């Protein structure tokens, strides 16, 4: 089965608590290594990641 995963607010925001930027970066690194998804980072609005599941 396929699927779509969308994450927004991935660009650092001034209201993020201390340490949140590092957590967001770690999440992106983990997602980039997945081989069961295609990942597209978009420099749009506050930062969007679109992932599609590979069948």
Secondary structure, 3 states (H helix, E strand, C coil): CCCEEEEECCCCCCCCCCCHHHHHHHHHHHHHCCCCEEEEEECCCCCEEEEEECC
